[in-house]
Amino acid sequence: MEIKKANRLQGTLTVPGDKSISHRAVMLGALAEGKTRISHFLEGADCLSTIDCFRSMGIDIERQGEEVVVQGKGLHGLCAPASPLDVGNSGTTIRLISGILAGQAFESTLTGDSSIKKRPMKRIMEPLSKMGARIESLSGNGCAPLHISGRKLTGIHYQSPVASAQVKSCLLLAGMYADSPTTVTEPFLSRNHSEIMLRQFGAELCSSGTSVTIQPSPVLKGQDILVPGDISSAAYFIAAACLVPGSEVLLKNVGINPTRDGFIRAVRAMGGSVTCVRESFEGEPCADLLIKAGPLHGTVIEGSLIPTLIDEIPVLAVMAAFAEGETVIRDAAELRVKESDRIAVMAENLSVLGADVTPLEDGMVIRGGRTLRGGKVFAHGDHRVAMSMAVAGLMLDGGIEIEGGECVAISYPGFFRDLASLVA
């Protein structure tokens, strides 16, 4: 994929539905009684993997016009799949669905692509085992494929060593099948989409600080879910509009959940202009975002801010490379075990373009203000790397060539088309 330098970005865009919320809507819709209608569902490969998994367990899911309709069968309505459940490239699918499968009355196997088979699963296997689950890494390395023998679970209070929405959500979903309440405490508050949606479907949860407790055996009822635009997808256009001189872009109906809006806070800390021009706080908070280009400067991104923007760090690194001064990113070791080692890959790609980047074990230091050049970079099968490097290409004389750019289909199949639509 080739990206040419842009003179200006201008226009209005509606980004695809939030990936995290789309996953959860299908899962809870399947476990609810009655129909769940999902509008603005993300048709990316990851979310389609979630649909395929639940279809394999007897759930009727179909497209009706602009909606995805899930015919739920209740908390205990799933049936044993006839073959291993393939989650594709989706870490959200494999970790969240493991919590559900741990409490079923049947055995199941979860597998996925080569990337998934390298991603750490002990972070869910260990707490699920404390709840009484029987879950085994068939390769013996703490990674997929996973074999799960469903059984009755026991509620626990789990002190998570990492702030991870996937770990927390896995245990909350398992907690619905436990014999007593389940509590998860995190070092920092991770994204809370599961808590919001579980309450919407009828589950009883109590949150206090960085802890959340779910009561067992809820009766979930089908809902109408409007998925807001994914802030992780919006981030690339926010970054591009901030960087390319003279740009002004309006993004419609973007999710601004406080546990996910760290990217906006980081951009503003760099001097970027991002204005909420219309806000709604019914269910998931969302707003229209107006972005205008302007000079950027370095900042420090660390601590409790990291869980709120973990997926956006690659594109923040691109912004930092074009900003004046030094940007330091710390406490983000989680980037090492994403679809790629995002610290190593982003440092390598930005260095190819002439950026001054020092990778750290848990982040990177980027010294901005250098004149960068076009070149060829590699996506390494990582959709967020590919989209981040596309943003860089808009600023480079000679543009950029992205090897493996088709991997954007994992979360944003129409990304390159939408980006081209804004180039004035």
Sequence and secondary structure as in RCSB ss.txt:
>XXXX:A:sequence
MEIKKANRLQGTLTVPGDKSISHRAVMLGALAEGKTRISHFLEGADCLSTIDCFRSMGIDIERQGEEVVVQGKGL
HGLCAPASPLDVGNSGTTIRLISGILAGQAFESTLTGDSSIKKRPMKRIMEPLSKMGARIESLSGNGCAPLHISG
RKLTGIHYQSPVASAQVKSCLLLAGMYADSPTTVTEPFLSRNHSEIMLRQFGAELCSSGTSVTIQPSPVLKGQDI
LVPGDISSAAYFIAAACLVPGSEVLLKNVGINPTRDGFIRAVRAMGGSVTCVRESFEGEPCADLLIKAGPLHGTV
IEGSLIPTLIDEIPVLAVMAAFAEGETVIRDAAELRVKESDRIAVMAENLSVLGADVTPLEDGMVIRGGRTLRGG
KVFAHGDHRVAMSMAVAGLMLDGGIEIEGGECVAISYPGFFRDLASLVA
>XXXX:A:secstr
 EE   S BEEEE   B HHHHHHHHHHHHHSEEEEEEES   SHHHHHHHHHHHTTT EEEEETTEEEEEEE T
T     SS EE TT HHHHHHHHHHHTTSSSEEEEE  TTGGGS  HHHHHHHHHTT EEEETTSSS SSEEEE 
  B   EEE SS  HHHHHHHHHHHTTBSS EEEE SS    HHHHHHHHHT  EEEETTEEEE SS   B  EE
E  B HHHHHHHHHHHHHSTT EEEEEEEE  TTTTHHHHHHHHTT EEEEEEEE SSS EEEEEEE    B  E
E GGGGGGTGGGHHHHHHHHHHSBSEEEE S GGGGGSSS HHHHHHHHHHHTT EEEEETTEEEEE       E
EEE TT HHHHHHHHHHHTTSTT EEEETGGGGGGT TTHHHHHHHHB 
